[in-house]
Amino acid sequence: MKPPMKNLNLFFLLLLVLGLHLSPVLSWKKEEFRNCNQTPFCKHARARKPGFCSLIARDVSISNGDLTAKLVPKTPHHEQDPDQIKPLILALSAYQDGILRLRIDEDPSLGPPKKRFEVPDVIVPEFSSKKLWLQRVSTATINGDAGPSSIVYLSDGYEAVLRHDPFEVYVREKSNGNRVISLNSHGLFDFEQLRAKSEGEDWEERFRTHTDTRPYGPQSISFDVSFYGADFVYGIPEHASSHALKPTRGPGLEDSEPYRLFNLDVFEYIHDSPFGIYGSIPFMISHGKSRGTSGFFWLNAAEMQIDVMATGWADAESGIALPSEKSRIDTLWMSEAGIVDAFFFMGPGPKDVVKQYTSVTGMPAMPQLFATAYHQCRWNYRDEEDVEHVDSKFDEHNIPYDVLWLDIEHADGKRYFTWDRTLFPHPEKMQGKLAAKGRHMVTIVDPHIKRDDSYHVHKEATQKGYYVKDASGSDFDGWCWPGSSSYPDILSPEIRSWWADRFSFENYVGSTPSLYIWNDMNEPSVFNGPELTMPRDALHYGGIEHRELHNAYGYYFHMATADGLVKRGDGKDRPFVLSRALFAGSQRHGAVWTGDNSAEWDHLRVSVPMILTLGLTGISFSGADVGGFFGNPEPELLVRWYQLGAYYPFFRGHAHHDTKRREPWLFGERNTELIRDAIHVRYTLLPYFYTLFREANSSGVPVIRPLWMEFPSEEATFSNDEAFMVGNSIMVQGIYTERAKHASVYLPGKQSWYDLRSGTAYKGGMTHKLAVSEDSIPAFQRAGTIISRKDRFRRSSTQMVNDPYTLVIALNSSQEAEGELYVDDGKSFEFEHGAYIHRRFVFSGGKLTSVNLATTSPGKSQFSSESVVERIVLLGHAPGPKSALIEPTNQKVSIELGPLWLQWGRGSAVVTIRKPGVRIGDEWTIKIL
């Protein structure tokens, strides 16, 4: 979120007086942010040629269940700095499910100037229990190598190899010796060790008017990683770019930038760019038809730059032809600080890699049911009267919604945890009116704390010493929304606990149990800082420099806020916290969104690959601002965005307060109808979405998925990011151009697809040119699947809890289908103790069976539901049968032709089992007679 000019005239005048060149921001300004050539560690790493690294592995042994070694220069030069030839310590660890961990750090026994930062509280505690304690190492000379390698067990199908000279780590398949992933195969590894400053040496770095003192000097790390059998690589969010990562270095790409991972407050970001924005997850996935899927994750919170190499890059840079392998993709990873703490994931399937990654960083949190429905937001709803008006208009126009949001203007002078009592004199009563309809409210709480001695949060943080310090050791003072601001040092567990306590009903006066939280600006954003962020030489808990943890600051803030909501509810209430900044593991703490996008067709288009990439890297609960945050969308764009956004995992309309009001009823009766229909589709599909959120919570597999995740052998899906899967059953194709009359839609697989609205069947494995109307975007149900719906319209999801279900069975060529339904109380943690319903519906041989998937045992919590199935729709079933038999009740029910969608009467008449009345939690079968 960025300031309107009219509210910041004084601020920018002050900047001019101070000589600070923070331009009034109307669009993204390239010159305000560093590129690789302006970033020494990136520039130097890119300049190195293949074969640069001279390190070899010595003293290889098994220690404490790990393969350990020392990395030393093969032939140290006498003029080389002795600090730079100290041995590095390498450790390889094996874990269950084919996960290899590589750690490389300085030797602490040799007295480095400080301990290098290792990112805490990202790896889940239970991961350590999955370690395989290595017992032995074998040594062999592998074909083509001049010297020996050490080989250790990784899993039944894979082994890890440490080549000694030159140093290289890779994983290969046992059966054929084929490589999967390797590190330092091209000799680009470099590790700048901490050392004493030489006399007259200048370690400072300057960018525009800012100076980074760099008191510990250069400490960067870089290395190459190769993925074998790969056709494409994906991941490393957050960028407004294609899902399949494009090459950034090699022949013809001399002026290209690497993918940057550095959390920044970037507004009106440009699409199709490798430029870093609000979040950073250094996790890359490769996929290819021949080998399958693998992944690589570097746990490092410092700035990172990553090159994806084009074919022929090594030949072009070294001037000699290097060994090449078909379908190999090389990458170069560069970071300003930290250690090497890297994980290799073997897959071999797409879902396997995501499960392996989330076994390290944690499964996505299970959201409350209301959070999976529609959210209405604006910067800002003016006052209580405005809130009541907007709420009543949704009811008047029969449009459901679940959450109304308040931005920064609701607080007293932008002092978070307070209310502007002139505009919001009765916050509890306001929230109570929404809660009476089953609705909720979200307020914003950002990390910048107004430096005002009368403000209780600032006063306590100052007294306790809880703020981040500047390089001189004083409380850091930067500019943000309130003006002069300081920032909690959220790296400290003690300070995180203190921050969590701010959300108690006692401390957050005016909050109620139906109020939840939004963390914005938590990169952290500092308006007068270098690149609009905190200086790298600011100091955190334990003497850690901000450069070392920058990308994780928002993650810790998100964590502490979510913990606060759990504490507020005595551990009984699932939190909902939306965060803009993100890092590996953010999925454990709530939802994220793609930030300050614009009301442009290109931003509608790029939202899909952005959300798909977040899902691949663990963050299932994400979305883009529907309609675009900046600008005024034309009605057609807004309608198309609602039609697509209805399938985002996080579905929120939001807008900047300099834009025209754009609530759904403000664009004429026809557009109101179209937007209402799009939102109704989401509410109808809430049972299916909630089931998918539970799948993500238990397996890490994302709610929406790239086509190749469900069809990993179909090359036509590998780079397709215009369409996506919602779970394994629904495929959606966006419309990204105005006045579109037709769309080319590739339907993967060998089975048919049924149009979600009409029930019309289309053949799979081919591209269809389909007519497009304003009513909807192309969406299809996959043959062989069963989805659960709730077809009755209510004001909110909370009011739908006891409504009956419709099962839509899309039969495949064998007249079979299956699907799942997950139900719990929608709000508490009791599901973790067994209080849920989980059924698998199987249709085969003309019979539908409900199978229990829930695990039950004595002492477990119980959950029951009175909801029943009121309709069963059979797509692809020939008309003819007149009745069906329900067992075990021996009850007959009628079969007739009826509409696919009751509320709209749309589509062809389809075979429908009417009013079977079976409870969703019971055992039953329904046989067509």
N, C-alpha and C positions, 0 to 999 in steps of 0.2 A: 504494500500500500504506500502510495506516495502523495506528497502534499499538493493541494491546489495553491496556485500562486497567490491568490488574494489573502490567504491565511498566513503566509510566510514572508511577507514583504520585509518585516522587521528582521527576521532571521537572516535573509539574504543580504540585507543592508549591513548587518553585523559582519557577515562573512567578507563582504567587500572591504569593510573597514579593517578587518584583520588580515586582508590580503589572501584569503582562502578562495580557491577557484572551484567552489562547488556550484556549478551552473544551475540556474533555474531549469528544472527538468521537464521537458515536454515530450521527449522521446529518448530512446537509448543513445548514449553518446560514447562511441567506441574509445575516444581518447581518455575517458575517465577511468579506464580499466587497463591493467597491464596485459601485454601480450607476451609471448614466449621470449622474444628478443629483449624485452624489458625486465625479464625475470632471470637473474643469473643462473640459478640452478638448472632451469629448463634450457636456456641457451647453451650452456656448457655440455649438458647431457646429449643434446641433439647434435652437437659438433663432433662427438666421439665416433670413431669408425669401428666397424666390426673387427673383433680381435683385440680391442683395446685392453681388456682385462688380463692381467698376468697372474691372478691368484690361483694357487693350487691347494688341494686338500691334503692335510697331513694329520698324523696321530688319530686315525680313524678308529673308533671303538664303540662298544655298546656301554652306555652309562645311564642308570636310572630309567631303563626301558626305552631310551632314545639312541639313535645313531648320532654320535657326536664327532666333530672334527675341528681342526684349526685351519683357517684360511690365511695363507701367507704368500707374499710375492715369490714367484719362481726364482727370479734372479734380481734381488734388490740392488739398485744402483747406489754407489757410495755417496752420491750427492743428494739422494732422496731424503726428505724430512723423516727423521726416525719415528715421529708420531704417526706417520702415515704408513709405516710398515709393521706396526704392532699387529699381532695375530687377531683375527676376528674369530668369534666362537660360533660354530654352526651346530644346530640340532635338528634332526628329522624325527618326527613322531607320527605313529600310525594310529588311526582311530577306526572304530566300526563304520561299516557302510562305505568303505573305500575312500576315506578322507586322509590326506597327507598334510601335515603341518610342518612348515619350514621356518625356523627362527635363526636370524643372524644378528649379532650385536657385538659391541666392543667387549673386551675382556675386563670385567670389573676389578680383577686382581692387579691390573696394570695401572690403576689410578687415573682414569679419565677425569677431566675437569668437573663433570657432572654426570649423573645417571640419565641416559636417554629415556624419553617418555614412552611408556607402554600404555595403550588406551585401556582404561579400566571399565568394568561394568557393561561391556558389550557382549562378550562371550558368556553364554548362560552357564550357571554353575554346574548343571547336570552334564554338560559336555565332557568335563574331565573324567567322568566315570566311564566314558566310552573309549578311553585310551587302551590300545593294545600294547602291552609291555613286551617290547622286542627282546628276544632271547639270544639271537645270533645274527651274524652278518657273514655273507659269503663274498669272496673276492674273486673276480674273474676279469679277463681281458675280452671285452665285447667286440664282435666283428667290426673292423674298420678303425678301432681305437689303437693308439700307440702304447697306452699305458693301462693300468688296472682301474676297475670300478668296484665300488662296494654296493652290494645288493641286499635289500631287506624285504621281508614280507609286508604287503599292504592289505590284500584281501585274497580270496580264492582265485580271482581272475587277474590281479594286478600285483606288480612289485615296484618298489621305488629304487632308483639307481642314483648313486653319487659318483660321478666320474671325477677322478683325482686331478688329472693334468691334461688339459686345462679344467678348472673347476666347472661342474655343470650338475644340475639336479633334474631328473625327469622321472616320469612314471610310464611304464610300458605294460602291454598285455603279456601275460605269461605264455599264452598259447602260441603266439607267433612273433613276439618281440617287438611288435609295432608300438611306436611311441603314442602317447595321448597328450601330455602337456610337458613342456620343458622350460627350464629357467637358465639363462646364460648360455644358450646354444650358440649365440652370435658374439659372445665375449664383450657385452656392453655393461656388465656389472661394475658399479662404482659405489664406494662407501666412504664418504668424507668423515674421517674420525675427528672427534673433538680434540682440541690442542690449545696450547698456550699461544697467545698473540705475539707475533714477532715485532721487534722494535720498528716503528714507522709504518707498520701495516695498517691499512684502512679497511675495516670490516663493514663500514656503514653502507647501506643501500638507500638510494634516493629515488622517489617517484613523485613527479610534480612538486608540490610544496612540502611533501612529507619525507622525513628521514627515519629509517629503521636503524637503531643503534647496533643491532646484532652482537650483543656482548659475548656470545659463545662462538661467533664466527660461522663459517660455512659448515654445514652438517648434512648435506643432501645425500640421497641414495637413489640409484637408478639401476635398472636391469631390463633385459629383454625376456619376454615370455612368448613361447610358440605353442599354437594349438594345431594338432595334427588331425587330418581327416575333416577339416572344417571348411564349409562353404561360406559361412557368415559368422560374425561375432556380434553380440548384443550386450546391453547392460550399461554399467558405469553412469547411472543418472546423477545429476539432473541436467538435461540439455533439451532445447527445443529443436529436435532433429529427428531423422528417420529412426525407425526401430532397429533395422540392421545398420550397424556402424559403418560409415564410409571411410575409405583410406584417407589418412591425413599426411602421409609422407611417402615419397618415392617419385619415380619419373612423372613429370608433369604436375607435381604438387609442391613445387619449391616455395610458394608463398602461403601454404596452408598452415593453419594453427592446429596444435594438438587439442584433444578433448580436455578441457580444464575442469578440475574438481576443486572448487573453492567457493564456499557458501557466501553468496552476495545478494544484497537487496537490489535486484534488477527489475525495472519497471518497463512495461511495453517492450519486453525482450523480442528480439528478432527471431523468426523461425528459420529452420534449416541452418543452424549454427552450432559449432562445437563449444561455444562460449559457456562457461559455468554460470549457473544461476543459484537457486536457493538451497540446494541440497547436494550431498556427495556420498555416493556409495561405491567404493572401489572394488566392485565385483563384476566380472565379465564372464559371459557364457558363450561358448562356441557350439555350433551345430552344423552337421553335414550329413549327407545321405549315406556316405560310406561307413563312417565311424560312430555316428550318434552325437551325443551331447556331453560336454565337459565344462568345468568352471574353474575360475581362479579368483581368489579374494585376498586382498592385502589390507590387513587391519592397521590403518594408519590415518590419523586425523589431521595431519598437516596438509598444506596445499599439495595437490598432485596434478600432474599433466601426463596424458597418455596418448601416444601415437599408435595408430593402426597403420601398419605398413602395406603399401601397395606391392603387387607382384613385381619382382625385379629390383626392389629397393636396395638389397645388399650388393648386387652386382654393380649398380650405379654408384654406390657410395665407396665401395672398396676398390673398384676398378678391376676386380677379378671375379671369375665365376665361382660362387660358393655352392656347396651341395644344396640341392633343392629337393623338395618332396611335394608330390601332387596334393593339392587341397590342404596346404599348410598356411595358416595365417600367423604372421609375426607381429608382435606389439612391443612397445617400449614404455615402461612405467618409470616415472620420475617424481620424486617427492622432496620437499624442502628439508624435512627432519624426520625424527622417529627411528624405528628399527624395522628390520624385515620380520614381519610376522604374517606369513602367507599360508593360504590353504588351497590345496588342489582337490577338486571334486571330480570323480570319475564317471558319474552318471550311472548307466550309459544312456538313459532316456531323459527327456527334458524335465519331467516331473521329478525324476530321481535327483537331478542336480539341485533343483529348488528345495527339495526336502533335505538334502545334505547341507546346503547353505543355512537353512533355517534351524537345523539341528545345532548349528554353531551360534547363530545370532538370535535365535528365539522364534517361536511361532507368532503369527499375528494375533493380537488381542481379539477376543470375541466381543463385538459391539452389542450394545443394547438394540432392541428391535427398532425403536424410534429413530436411531441414528442412521439406519439403512434406508429411511424414507426420504421425502423431499424437505429441503431446508430453504428458507427465504431470508436473504440477507441484503443489506445495503449499508454503505457508508454515507449517511447514518439515518436510521429512523429517528426523527427529531425529538419526540417526547412521548409521554404515555398516550396522549390522544392519537398520535400518528400510529403507534403500535396497535391500539384498539381498532382504529379505522382499517388498517391493513388486514388484521385478523378477521374482522367482520366481512370484508370484501371477499376473502377466500370462501367463506361460507355462502355468501350471497351468490357467487358464481359457481358454486358446487365444485370447487377445486380443493382437493385435500392437501394438507401440508402438516408437518410435525414440529418444526423448529423455527422460531423467529430470532434473529441475531441482532445484537447491538454492537456497534463499532466504537471507536475511541471517544466520540463526543458524549457518550452517556455518562462518563466519569466526571468528577469534580476537578476541572483543570487538568485533565489527563493524569490524575492520581489514581492508579488502578486500585481496585478493591473499595472504591467509593462511588457515589452517585451524585450527579448534578441534581440537587434537590429542587431546583426550580423547574427543570424539565421532567424529572422522574421523582416526584415527591413521595410516591407510594410503591416502591419496587416490589415489595412482597405481595401486595394486592394485585399488581400488574401480572406478576408471574402466576398467581393463584387463578386469575381469570383464564389464562392459557391452559393451566394444568386441569382445570375443570372440563376442558374439551379433549383432554389427553395429549396436550401439546407441551412443548418445552421451550426454554429460552437459553441462548448462549451469549455470554459477554466476553469481551476481549481483555486479555491481561498480557501485556508485553513485558520484556525484561528490563527496559530502561525505566529507572525509578527517578522521579522528579526530585531534584536536590532542593528540598524545602524543609527547613527545620521544624515546621509545624505539621508536617506530614508524617504520620506515625510509622509507616513502613520505612521511610528514609531514616528517620531518627533512630529506630532500632537497628537497622542495618549498619549505620555509621558507628553507633556505640559498640556493637559487637564485632566490628571489623570484617563485615561480611561482603564487602565489595571487591571486585577486581581492582588491582593496583596498576598504576602506570609504571614506567621504567624506573622512576625515582623512588617508588615505594608508597606514594600517596594514592588515595582513592582516585581511580580513573574517572575523569569528568569529560563526557562527550555530549554532543547535541543530538537530540531526537525530538519526538513530538512534544514533550513538555518543556523543551528548552534544555537547560543544563541538567544532565542526567548521569547517574551511576548505575552499575550493572552487578547483580549478585554473582558471586564467584561460585557458580553452580557445580563446578568440578568437585567441590568438597562435599562429602556425604553429610556432614553436620549442617552445612548451609542448605543443601537440598531438603533435609528434614525440616529446617526452619521455614523454608519457602513453602513446603507442603502444608504446614500449619496455618499459613495465611488464608487457606481456603475453608477453614472451619467456619461454622455459622456464627461463632462468637467474633472471629476476626474479620470475616467478610460480612459486615453488617448489611442487611438488605438482600442477602442471598437466601435461596430456599432449596429444598431437595430437587426441584425440577430445573435448576440452573446449572449449565455446564460451560465449558471454557474453550477459548480460542487463543492460541499463542501465535502472534504475528511478530515480525521484525526480529526474530530470534536467531539470526545468522551469526552474530548480532549486528544489527544495522546501527551505524553511527554516522549521522549526516556530515559531520566535519572530519571524519576519519579517512585514512587512505582507502580508496576504492569504496567509500561509504561503509567501512567496517572498522572494527577495533584494531588499533596498531598491533603489529606482530610482537613487539617487545613488551606489551603489557604482561603483568605477572599474575599467576593464579596460585591456588593452594599447592603447597609443596615446592614453590619456586619454579613451577612450570611456566614456560613462556606461552603466550597466546598462539604463536606460530605453530606450536606443537599440537594444540588441541582444537584449533579454530573450527574445523568442520564438525566437531562433536559438541560444540557449545549448545546449539539448539536442541540436540538430542538429550542432553542432561536436563535442559530446561523443560522439555516435553515430559521427560521421566518424572521430574519433581512435581510438576503440575498434576499429572495423572495420579501419582501417589497421594497428592493432597486430596483429590476427590474420593479416593478409596478410603483414606483416613476419615474424611468428613462423614462418610456413610458407615463408619464402623466396620469396614471391610465387607459390607453386604451388597453394595451398589457398584455395578460396573461403571467405570468412568467413561466420559466422552471428552476428548481434548483434540482439537484440530491444530496442527503445527505447520508452519511454512518451511522452516529449516528441517533438514532430515539427514540422517546418517544410518549406517548399518545398525540394525536393531530397533530403529524407530517403530517398526511394525508392532512391537510389544506394548507401545504406549498409546496408540490411537491412530487417527486419520491424518492425512496430509492432502494438500492441494497444490496445483501447479503454479500458483502465484498470480502476479499482476499481468494477465493476458489482455488482449485487445479484441474489440468487436470487429473482427476481420475473418473472412472465410479461411485464410491461411492458418489462423489460430484455432479455428474449429478443426481444421484438418490435422494440425500437429498435436492436438490434444490426445488423439488416439495412440500414436507411438509413445508419447510421454507417459501415459497411464499404463500402457502395456509394459514398458520398461520398468516402471516402478513395481509392478506386480511380479515381474521376473526376479527382481532383487528383494523380494520378501514383503514389499509394502502393498498389500492387497487393497487396503481401504484408502483409495485416492480418487480424485476427480479434478475437473477444471471448472472455473467459474462459468456457468451457463450464461451465454450472451456476451461474454467478454467483460472484464473489469473496466477497462478504459473505452471511451467512445460510445456512440449511440448506434446500436445495431438496427439495420432495416428489419421490418417485420419478418420477411422471409428468412433472413439469417437467424433471427431469434427463434423462430419456430423450428427451423432445422436443428438448432442447438439443443432445444428442449427434447426433440425427438431422439437425438443421439445421447444427450445427457441422461435421459431416463434409464440408460443401460450402464452409465458410470457406476462404479461401486459407491462413490460419494457424490451425491446429487444435490447441488446447491446453486441457486441463482444469486448473483452478487454484482454490485456495480459501484463505481466511484461516485462521490457526491457531486461532482461537477457534471455528471451525465443527467440526461432526462430520466424521470421516473419510468420504470419499466416493469411494474407488476403485471402479471399475466393478462389482466382485463383492460389494459390501456391501449390496445392496438386494434380495436374494432372487434365486432362480434365474431366474425369468422376466425380471426387469429386467436381470440380467446378460446374458441371451441377446439382449435388444433392444439393449443398448449395444454388445455384441460385433458384432451385425449392422451397426449404424451405422458402427462403426470399420472393419469389413471392407469396406463400400461404399467408404470413402475409399481403402483400400489397393488395391481392385480398379481404381479409377479413377485411380491414380497416373500411369500413362502419359499419360492425357488431361490431368491437371493439369500435369504437367511440360512437356508441349507448350505449354500456355497460358502458363506462366511464361516460356518462351522467346519466345513471341509478345509478351508484355509487355516483356521485356528488349530486343527488337529494334524494337518499334513504340510502346511506351508504352500500348497498349490494355490495360485491366485484365483480370485473371483472371475476376472476377465483375463483372457489368454490369447496370445498370438495363435493364428491358425496352425502354425507348425508344431505347437505344443500338443495339439490333439491329432495332427496328421504329420508326424515327424518324417515320413518317407516321401512326402509329396513336395517336390522341389518348387512347384508353383506357389506354395505357401510361404517359402522361406523369407522372402522380402516383401510380402504383402502386409502392409500396415494400414490399409484403408478399411479393412474388415477385421473383425475380432470375434472370438468365442466368448459367450457368457456361460461359464461352466463348460460341460461337455455336450450340452444339448441345444443351445441357441447360438446362431450366427447372425451378426449384425453388420450391415454395410452402410456407412455414412453417406450422406449427400453433401458434397463440399463445394459445389458451384451454384451460383444463382440461376434461376429459371431452368433448372435441369429437367429434361423431358424423358431421358433414358439413363440407365446405369448399367455398366458391364460388371457383372457379379460372378466371381469364380466360386463355385460350390464344390468343396473338396470331398474326397472319399468315393466309395463305390455305391453307397446307398443313396436313396432319394432324400430330398429336403422338402418340408412342407412350409408354405408361406404362413407366417405367424398370424396374419390377419384373416386371410381367405381360406387357408387350408389347401390351396392348390399345390400339387406335387411337382417338383423339378428334379431332373436327373443330376446325380453327383458326378464329380470328376470332369467337369466342363464349365466353360464360361457362358453365361446367359446374358443376353441383352434384354433388359426388362424395362417396361414402361414405368415411369415414376410420376406419382401424383403428389399434391401438397399434403395429402392425408397422413402419410407416414414415410419412413425410410425402409429399405428392404431389410427384413428380418425373417429368419427361418428356424424351424425346429427340425433337428436331425432325426432321420428315421432310426428307429431302434431305441428311442428315449421316452421317458415319461416325466412330465413336469407337473408341479402342483401350483394351483392358482387359488386366489380368493377373488370372486367376481363382484361382490357387493361393494358399492361405494359408501365410504364413511368420511368423516372429517379428518381423521388421523389414523395412523396404524394402531394406536392403542385401542381405538374403538372397534377394530377388526378382530380382536383376539379370539372371540368365540364364534366368529363367522364360519360357515361351512366351506368346504374345499371343492374345487373342480380338478379332476385329474385328466390331463391331455396325453393320450397314448398315441405316439407316432410310430406306426408299425413299419418294420423293415421288410425286405423281400421274403424273409422267412416267417412273416407275420408274428414277429416277436419284438419286445421292447422291455426296458427296465429303467428305473429311476429311484431317487431317494427323497425322503422328506425328514427334516430335522425340526423339532419344536421343543422349546423350553419356556420358562416364565418370561423371557425377553428382557430381563433386567439384572438379575442377581448372579452370584457365583455358584449357586447350588448345582448348576449343570456339571461343575467340576467334581461333584460328589455323587453323580449318577441321576440327578433329577432332570430327565429329558426323555423325549420320545424320538426314536430314530428308526425309521422303517425303510425297507427296500420293497418297491413294487415291481413284480415280475409278471409280464404277460407272455404266455407261451401255450401252445396247444389250445387256443380258444379260452384260456382261463387266466384271470388276474389274481395274483396271490400277494398278500401283505406279509412280509417277513421281518421279524424283529432283529435289529442290529445293535440295540442297546445292551450294554453289559450290566447284568444285575447280580448283586450279591447281598447277603445279610448285612444290615447296618447302613446300606447306601440310601441316600435321599431318593424320594420318589416324586414323580411328576405325572399328572394325568390331565387329560383334556376331554371336554364333552363335545368338541367339534366333530362333525361328521362329514362324509363325502356326499355331496348332493348331486353331482353330475360326473359321469365318466365319458369323455369324448374319445372316439376311436378314429384316428386319421389313417386312411389307407385300408380300411375294412369295407368289404363289399356290403351294400345294403341287403337286407333279407331277414336276418334274425329278428324275432319279435319280443323275446324275453330272455332273461338271465336268471340263474339260480345262485342265491347267496348261501354259503355254508359258513358256520355250522347251524345257522338259524333255519335253514331249509325254506328260505323266503324267495318268492319269485318277484322280479321287478320288470318293468317294461323297457323295451328298446324302441327308439323312434328316431326319425331324422330331425335334427334341430340345428340352431345356429352355433357356430364356433364361439362367438362372443354374445352372451345373452344381452348385455347392456346396450350393444350397438346393433344387434341383429345382422352382423356382418358375415360375409363369406357364404360359401355354398352350404347347403344342408349336409350335416355330417352325422354318422352313426353315434347315437348318444344313449347311454344307460341312465335313465332318469331316477333320481331319488333312491339310490341304494341305501342311504342312511347308515352306513357302517361307520363306526368310530375310528378315528385315525390311529388310536393307540392299541387297537385290538387285532387279534389274529382272525383273518377271514380269507375266503376265496370267493370269487364271482365267476361263474362259468356261463359262457354264452350258449344258449340252447339252440 
